[in-house]
Amino acid sequence: MQIVCYGEFIRRVRMFHGLSQKELAMRCRLKPQYLSAIECGKKQVSASMIERIAAGLDLSPDQLLLQGQSLNIVLA
């Protein structure tokens, strides 16, 4: 298994869902630059931001984390 940061985890799940950064950012009501900074590990991800991003993917936070596990992604 591979250990990745939250940003990489979010990027992989976003790509699994076939969304661009811009599309997911719009769904989450975020600036694409902010989502990019999260995915690059330049910004910390709070629990509320995980909830917001999960909602943008039409998932619960639990489903987001479970989907990450099914993609063999382990959070650091």
C-alpha positions, -999 to +999 in steps of 0.1 A: +000+000+000+010+035-007+010+063+019-001+097+006-012+130+020-048+141+022-043+163-009-031+134-030-059+113-016-085+139-027-069+142-061-071+105-068-107+102-057-116+133-078-099+117-108-116+084-102-149+103-105-138+118-137-139+154-125-115+182-133-102+205-105-124+232-118-155+210-118-150+198-083-141+233-071-174+246-085-194+218-068-176+226-035-179+264-039-141+267-038-117+286-060-099+261-083-066+275-071-075+266-035-084+231-044-051+229-063-032+240-033-050+213-012-041+187-037-005+198-039-002+197-001+003+235+002-029+239+023-041+219+054-074+201+051-098+206+080-126+182+088-152+207+075-133+209+042-133+171+039-171+173+044-174+200+017-153+181-007-171+148+000-204+166-007-190+179-040-184+143-049-219+134-038-204+113-010-205+113+028-171+119+044-172+082+054-179+071+018-150+093+006-126+076+030-139+042+022-136+049-015-100+059-009-094+026+008-109+007-021-084+026-044-056+013-021-049+048-008-037+050+028-038+084+046-006+095+063 
